[in-house]
């Protein structure tokens, strides 16, 4: 799992994990978040393996933002695992307007 720290976390800011293999999309989301004081702490350039979810959760992120398009099945599995194992907020983003994928994501 490749990570890239981008901001120092301040005490009033949310800790955010931004996960997505598509660098352009990930950077666009990171840039949008940088202006709202999100305290974005980590970008992940690859999806973590299901075995790595525990260590990702141990990092204590309050918000997880995942890109769906690069590998929808793995991304949905990660959403399910994160939601079932933590109280963190999970958000997803996609460039595709596929309603079936979005419905599956809402059910995850």
Secondary structure, 3 states (H helix, E strand, C coil): CCEEECCCCCCCCCCEEEECCCHHHHHHHHHHHHCCCCCCCEEECCCCCHHHHHHHHHCCCCEEEEECCCCHHHHHHHHHHHHHHCCCEEEEECCCCCHHHHHHHHHC
